Amino acid sequence: MPRHFSQYIVARTSSGVIVVPKAVPIGIAVDIAVEDLVLVWAASNAEEWRNRLAWIPL
């Protein structure tokens, strides 16, 4: 994913990507990821996430 994302942002602009590890069961990922996304939304602004790739540590 990081390689593909870096190739993507060479030619385009991304609003940012937050990735949840594939090994995390979907039910857990949804519960935790939603809480984390709300925290990210409240604590930052859109410009901070432009062309950024981040992993939610679960």
Residue pairs with C-beta under 8 A, 6 or more apart in sequence:
1 17
1 19
1 53
2 53
5 14
5 17
5 53
8 14
9 51
13 50
13 51
14 50
14 51
14 52
15 46
15 49
15 50
16 46
16 49
16 50
16 51
16 52
16 53
16 54
17 52
17 53
17 54
18 33
18 36
18 37
18 40
18 54
18 55
18 56
19 53
19 54
19 55
19 56
20 29
20 33
20 55
20 56
20 58
21 55
21 56
21 58
24 32
24 58
28 58
29 58
32 56
32 58
33 56
33 58
36 56
40 49
